[in-house]
């Protein structure tokens, strides 16, 4: 059994994947667009958005991305919502190297908002919190040895 985050974007999933590839070395494991899924399934999936909604063929129905050994699933499947809100959680990215943690923090925060600047804390050699330009909250952590 395993558990993993599934993040919904509002039409920027493809762009976010490319950003994460550059920012933290993410690896795309799988990607399927709405145009690649069976047409009868696509219409069933759009029902929750109200009548007449059609998923854009080029938007991502599902993707799996590996980031620092962990997998994150992603989709543009929330495009019928007014605005995607990412609250009540954060993706936590852990490194054993302070410089790597700082690189990740700086890269992820480009175009986003820093919640807590990266620096040493009582529990970490390096720690910082941010919300990236796609609205995804992150914590970058380099733990101190116990």
Secondary structure, DSSP 4 states (H G I P E B T S, - for coil): -----EEE-SS-HHHHHHHHHHHH--EEEEEEEGGGS-HHHHHHHHGGG-TT----TTSEEEEEEEETTEEEEEESTTTTSS-----S--EEEE-S-HHHHHHHHHHHHTTSEEEEEEE--SSEEEEEEEE-TTS-EEEEEEEPP-
